[in-house]
Amino acid sequence: MGEAKRRKTTQGETYGQETRILPWLPITKKQAELFVSWTSRGAWIGIGLMVVAWATIRFIGPAFGWWQVVY
């Protein structure tokens, strides 16, 4: 008997299905990896936008408002 057949007989109905993180949680390991990937990418995009907003407020904003300080 080959390894695949042996595995199929021992696993029964769950053979070929993706493994779950927890038996009672309907999320597979691949879905969890995709979630981590997307949230990490979103966090870096958010950090980048925050840096751009900070630079705009810190450096560009006062340059347009300098005349209010003088007069």
N, CA, C and O atoms as a GROMACS GRO file, in nm:
protein
  284
    1MET      N    1   0.085  -0.117   0.000
    1MET     CA    2   0.000   0.000   0.000
    1MET      C    3   0.090   0.124   0.000
    1MET      O    4   0.188   0.130   0.074
    2GLY      N    5   0.057   0.220  -0.083
    2GLY     CA    6   0.135   0.343  -0.092
    2GLY      C    7   0.102   0.438   0.022
    2GLY      O    8   0.002   0.423   0.092
    3GLU      N    9   0.188   0.535   0.037
    3GLU     CA   10   0.171   0.631   0.145
    3GLU      C   11   0.042   0.711   0.131
    3GLU      O   12  -0.026   0.736   0.231
    4ALA      N   13   0.006   0.750   0.009
    4ALA     CA   14  -0.117   0.827  -0.012
    4ALA      C   15  -0.240   0.745   0.026
    4ALA      O   16  -0.332   0.797   0.088
    5LYS      N   17  -0.242   0.619  -0.012
    5LYS     CA   18  -0.357   0.534   0.022
    5LYS      C   19  -0.365   0.514   0.173
    5LYS      O   20  -0.474   0.515   0.231
    6ARG      N   21  -0.250   0.494   0.236
    6ARG     CA   22  -0.248   0.475   0.381
    6ARG      C   23  -0.300   0.601   0.451
    6ARG      O   24  -0.379   0.593   0.546
    7ARG      N   25  -0.256   0.716   0.405
    7ARG     CA   26  -0.301   0.842   0.464
    7ARG      C   27  -0.450   0.860   0.442
    7ARG      O   28  -0.521   0.909   0.531
    8LYS      N   29  -0.499   0.821   0.324
    8LYS     CA   30  -0.641   0.836   0.294
    8LYS      C   31  -0.726   0.747   0.385
    8LYS      O   32  -0.832   0.789   0.430
    9THR      N   33  -0.681   0.628   0.412
    9THR     CA   34  -0.758   0.539   0.499
    9THR      C   35  -0.754   0.585   0.644
    9THR      O   36  -0.852   0.569   0.716
   10THR      N   37  -0.642   0.642   0.688
   10THR     CA   38  -0.635   0.686   0.828
   10THR      C   39  -0.710   0.818   0.851
   10THR      O   40  -0.769   0.836   0.957
   11GLN      N   41  -0.708   0.910   0.753
   11GLN     CA   42  -0.774   1.039   0.772
   11GLN      C   43  -0.922   1.035   0.740
   11GLN      O   44  -0.998   1.116   0.793
   12GLY      N   45  -0.964   0.945   0.657
   12GLY     CA   46  -1.106   0.931   0.628
   12GLY      C   47  -1.163   1.049   0.551
   12GLY      O   48  -1.114   1.084   0.444
   13GLU      N   49  -1.268   1.112   0.608
   13GLU     CA   50  -1.337   1.222   0.539
   13GLU      C   51  -1.252   1.348   0.528
   13GLU      O   52  -1.274   1.429   0.438
   14THR      N   53  -1.158   1.366   0.617
   14THR     CA   54  -1.079   1.489   0.617
   14THR      C   55  -0.962   1.483   0.519
   14THR      O   56  -0.886   1.580   0.510
   15TYR      N   57  -0.946   1.376   0.447
   15TYR     CA   58  -0.835   1.363   0.352
   15TYR      C   59  -0.850   1.463   0.237
   15TYR      O   60  -0.956   1.471   0.175
   16GLY      N   61  -0.746   1.538   0.210
   16GLY     CA   62  -0.746   1.634   0.101
   16GLY      C   63  -0.800   1.771   0.138
   16GLY      O   64  -0.789   1.864   0.059
   17GLN      N   65  -0.856   1.785   0.256
   17GLN     CA   66  -0.907   1.915   0.299
   17GLN      C   67  -0.796   1.992   0.369
   17GLN      O   68  -0.704   1.934   0.428
   18GLU      N   69  -0.805   2.124   0.361
   18GLU     CA   70  -0.705   2.206   0.428
   18GLU      C   71  -0.723   2.196   0.578
   18GLU      O   72  -0.835   2.181   0.628
   19THR      N   73  -0.612   2.205   0.650
   19THR     CA   74  -0.618   2.195   0.796
   19THR      C   75  -0.662   2.328   0.854
   19THR      O   76  -0.629   2.435   0.802
   20ARG      N   77  -0.736   2.319   0.962
   20ARG     CA   78  -0.786   2.438   1.030
   20ARG      C   79  -0.689   2.478   1.140
   20ARG      O   80  -0.609   2.397   1.187
   21ILE      N   81  -0.697   2.605   1.180
   21ILE     CA   82  -0.613   2.653   1.289
   21ILE      C   83  -0.655   2.584   1.419
   21ILE      O   84  -0.573   2.527   1.490
   22LEU      N   85  -0.782   2.591   1.446
   22LEU     CA   86  -0.842   2.523   1.560
   22LEU      C   87  -0.959   2.439   1.509
   22LEU      O   88  -1.025   2.479   1.414
   23PRO      N   89  -0.984   2.325   1.571
   23PRO     CA   90  -1.092   2.240   1.519
   23PRO      C   91  -1.229   2.306   1.518
   23PRO      O   92  -1.311   2.277   1.431
   24TRP      N   93  -1.256   2.393   1.614
   24TRP     CA   94  -1.387   2.457   1.623
   24TRP      C   95  -1.395   2.589   1.549
   24TRP      O   96  -1.502   2.650   1.544
   25LEU      N   97  -1.284   2.636   1.490
   25LEU     CA   98  -1.280   2.764   1.419
   25LEU      C   99  -1.273   2.738   1.269
   25LEU      O  100  -1.178   2.674   1.223
   26PRO      N  101  -1.370   2.785   1.191
   26PRO     CA  102  -1.373   2.752   1.048
   26PRO      C  103  -1.279   2.839   0.963
   26PRO      O  104  -1.320   2.891   0.859
   27ILE      N  105  -1.154   2.853   1.007
   27ILE     CA  106  -1.054   2.929   0.932
   27ILE      C  107  -0.935   2.837   0.906
   27ILE      O  108  -0.880   2.777   0.999
   28THR      N  109  -0.897   2.827   0.780
   28THR     CA  110  -0.785   2.741   0.745
   28THR      C  111  -0.653   2.816   0.764
   28THR      O  112  -0.651   2.938   0.780
   29LYS      N  113  -0.545   2.741   0.760
   29LYS     CA  114  -0.413   2.802   0.776
   29LYS      C  115  -0.382   2.897   0.661
   29LYS      O  116  -0.319   3.001   0.682
   30LYS      N  117  -0.425   2.862   0.541
   30LYS     CA  118  -0.399   2.948   0.426
   30LYS      C  119  -0.475   3.080   0.440
   30LYS      O  120  -0.422   3.186   0.407
   31GLN      N  121  -0.598   3.075   0.488
   31GLN     CA  122  -0.675   3.197   0.509
   31GLN      C  123  -0.610   3.284   0.616
   31GLN      O  124  -0.609   3.406   0.603
   32ALA      N  125  -0.556   3.222   0.720
   32ALA     CA  126  -0.488   3.298   0.825
   32ALA      C  127  -0.362   3.365   0.771
   32ALA      O  128  -0.333   3.480   0.806
   33GLU      N  129  -0.288   3.296   0.685
   33GLU     CA  130  -0.169   3.355   0.624
   33GLU      C  131  -0.205   3.473   0.534
   33GLU      O  132  -0.136   3.574   0.534
   34LEU      N  133  -0.314   3.459   0.459
   34LEU     CA  134  -0.360   3.570   0.374
   34LEU      C  135  -0.402   3.690   0.458
   34LEU      O  136  -0.376   3.805   0.422
   35PHE      N  137  -0.468   3.664   0.570
   35PHE     CA  138  -0.511   3.772   0.659
   35PHE      C  139  -0.390   3.848   0.714
   35PHE      O  140  -0.390   3.971   0.717
   36VAL      N  141  -0.289   3.776   0.757
   36VAL     CA  142  -0.168   3.839   0.810
   36VAL      C  143  -0.099   3.919   0.699
   36VAL      O  144  -0.050   4.029   0.723
   37SER      N  145  -0.096   3.864   0.580
   37SER     CA  146  -0.033   3.932   0.468
   37SER      C  147  -0.104   4.064   0.436
   37SER      O  148  -0.039   4.167   0.420
   38TRP      N  149  -0.235   4.060   0.425
   38TRP     CA  150  -0.312   4.180   0.392
   38TRP      C  151  -0.305   4.285   0.503
   38TRP      O  152  -0.290   4.404   0.475
   39THR      N  153  -0.313   4.243   0.628
   39THR     CA  154  -0.309   4.340   0.737
   39THR      C  155  -0.171   4.401   0.751
   39THR      O  156  -0.159   4.519   0.786
   40SER      N  157  -0.066   4.324   0.726
   40SER     CA  158   0.069   4.380   0.730
   40SER      C  159   0.088   4.483   0.620
   40SER      O  160   0.144   4.591   0.642
   41ARG      N  161   0.041   4.450   0.501
   41ARG     CA  162   0.050   4.545   0.390
   41ARG      C  163  -0.030   4.672   0.421
   41ARG      O  164   0.016   4.783   0.394
   42GLY      N  165  -0.149   4.656   0.476
   42GLY     CA  166  -0.231   4.772   0.512
   42GLY      C  167  -0.166   4.857   0.619
   42GLY      O  168  -0.176   4.979   0.616
   43ALA      N  169  -0.099   4.793   0.715
   43ALA     CA  170  -0.031   4.868   0.820
   43ALA      C  171   0.083   4.952   0.761
   43ALA      O  172   0.100   5.068   0.798
   44TRP      N  173   0.160   4.894   0.670
   44TRP     CA  174   0.269   4.970   0.608
   44TRP      C  175   0.216   5.085   0.522
   44TRP      O  176   0.276   5.192   0.519
   45ILE      N  177   0.106   5.062   0.453
   45ILE     CA  178   0.045   5.171   0.376
   45ILE      C  179  -0.001   5.282   0.470
   45ILE      O  180   0.018   5.400   0.440
   46GLY      N  181  -0.061   5.246   0.582
   46GLY     CA  182  -0.104   5.345   0.680
   46GLY      C  183   0.013   5.423   0.738
   46GLY      O  184   0.003   5.544   0.758
   47ILE      N  185   0.123   5.355   0.766
   47ILE     CA  186   0.242   5.423   0.818
   47ILE      C  187   0.295   5.522   0.714
   47ILE      O  188   0.332   5.634   0.747
   48GLY      N  189   0.298   5.479   0.587
   48GLY     CA  190   0.344   5.567   0.481
   48GLY      C  191   0.256   5.690   0.467
   48GLY      O  192   0.306   5.802   0.450
   49LEU      N  193   0.125   5.671   0.472
   49LEU     CA  194   0.033   5.785   0.464
   49LEU      C  195   0.048   5.878   0.583
   49LEU      O  196   0.038   6.000   0.569
   50MET      N  197   0.073   5.822   0.700
   50MET     CA  198   0.092   5.904   0.817
   50MET      C  199   0.220   5.988   0.806
   50MET      O  200   0.220   6.104   0.847
   51VAL      N  201   0.326   5.932   0.750
   51VAL     CA  202   0.450   6.007   0.730
   51VAL      C  203   0.429   6.120   0.630
   51VAL      O  204   0.476   6.232   0.650
   52VAL      N  205   0.358   6.090   0.522
   52VAL     CA  206   0.329   6.194   0.422
   52VAL      C  207   0.244   6.305   0.484
   52VAL      O  208   0.272   6.423   0.460
   53ALA      N  209   0.144   6.271   0.561
   53ALA     CA  210   0.060   6.372   0.625
   53ALA      C  211   0.142   6.454   0.724
   53ALA      O  212   0.126   6.576   0.731
   54TRP      N  213   0.228   6.390   0.800
   54TRP     CA  214   0.312   6.461   0.897
   54TRP      C  215   0.405   6.559   0.825
   54TRP      O  216   0.418   6.674   0.867
   55ALA      N  217   0.469   6.513   0.718
   55ALA     CA  218   0.560   6.601   0.642
   55ALA      C  219   0.484   6.719   0.583
   55ALA      O  220   0.534   6.831   0.581
   56THR      N  221   0.364   6.694   0.534
   56THR     CA  222   0.284   6.802   0.477
   56THR      C  223   0.248   6.904   0.583
   56THR      O  224   0.263   7.025   0.561
   57ILE      N  225   0.202   6.858   0.696
   57ILE     CA  226   0.162   6.950   0.803
   57ILE      C  227   0.283   7.020   0.862
   57ILE      O  228   0.276   7.140   0.893
   58ARG      N  229   0.393   6.950   0.879
   58ARG     CA  230   0.511   7.005   0.945
   58ARG      C  231   0.589   7.102   0.857
   58ARG      O  232   0.633   7.206   0.906
   59PHE      N  233   0.608   7.070   0.730
   59PHE     CA  234   0.695   7.150   0.645
   59PHE      C  235   0.621   7.234   0.542
   59PHE      O  236   0.653   7.351   0.524
   60ILE      N  237   0.524   7.177   0.475
   60ILE     CA  238   0.456   7.250   0.368
   60ILE      C  239   0.351   7.345   0.425
   60ILE      O  240   0.334   7.456   0.373
   61GLY      N  241   0.281   7.304   0.527
   61GLY     CA  242   0.178   7.389   0.587
   61GLY      C  243   0.229   7.523   0.635
   61GLY      O  244   0.173   7.626   0.597
   62PRO      N  245   0.334   7.527   0.716
   62PRO     CA  246   0.387   7.657   0.761
   62PRO      C  247   0.440   7.744   0.647
   62PRO      O  248   0.440   7.867   0.658
   63ALA      N  249   0.486   7.684   0.539
   63ALA     CA  250   0.537   7.763   0.427
   63ALA      C  251   0.426   7.846   0.364
   63ALA      O  252   0.452   7.956   0.316
   64PHE      N  253   0.304   7.798   0.363
   64PHE     CA  254   0.193   7.874   0.307
   64PHE      C  255   0.134   7.973   0.406
   64PHE      O  256   0.061   8.064   0.367
   65GLY      N  257   0.166   7.957   0.532
   65GLY     CA  258   0.108   8.045   0.632
   65GLY      C  259   0.207   8.142   0.693
   65GLY      O  260   0.178   8.201   0.798
   66TRP      N  261   0.323   8.162   0.633
   66TRP     CA  262   0.426   8.247   0.692
   66TRP      C  263   0.384   8.393   0.700
   66TRP      O  264   0.426   8.464   0.791
   67TRP      N  265   0.302   8.440   0.605
   67TRP     CA  266   0.262   8.580   0.604
   67TRP      C  267   0.174   8.616   0.722
   67TRP      O  268   0.168   8.732   0.761
   68GLN      N  269   0.104   8.517   0.779
   68GLN     CA  270   0.018   8.544   0.895
   68GLN      C  271   0.103   8.572   1.019
   68GLN      O  272   0.061   8.647   1.108
   69VAL      N  273   0.220   8.512   1.025
   69VAL     CA  274   0.306   8.533   1.140
   69VAL      C  275   0.368   8.673   1.133
   69VAL      O  276   0.385   8.738   1.237
   70VAL      N  277   0.403   8.719   1.014
   70VAL     CA  278   0.471   8.846   0.998
   70VAL      C  279   0.375   8.962   1.022
   70VAL      O  280   0.413   9.059   1.086
   71TYR      N  281   0.253   8.954   0.972
   71TYR     CA  282   0.161   9.067   0.980
   71TYR      C  283   0.066   9.050   1.093
   71TYR      O  284  -0.019   9.137   1.115
   0.00000   0.00000   0.00000
